[in-house]
């Protein structure tokens, strides 16, 4: 009887310690889009570092991406005036997943009327070629 009581106690403790899944299928899909964007962004920034002085749209064929990588959204990247802009269509929830992935960076967010949202004290400007509502990151080229 004591062994059964100990077993029940241990099972209870294990149940308390076991964390439930902290995200739904929808959240998992948003995280996948965020990781896809991150892989594209990393390749674009690597291209910019290897090609100092480059200006203009960065062709997808010029990027070194993993062979299994496939664009989940039509991501684009462009260098202009010393900055690299990586952007593409994304829902606000996907944009938030990207921001979490980049640890709430102020240089990542949604393009809204020429700036990155959320806007804090110092708005980050975004050129007109980045459509409103796009996820965008801005880095120095």
Beta strands, then each sheet from edge to edge (+ up, - down):
strand 1: 56-57
strand 2: 76-80
strand 3: 83-89
strand 4: 108-112
strand 5: 115-117
strand 6: 134-140
sheet 1: 1+ 2- 3+ 6- 4+ 5-
end
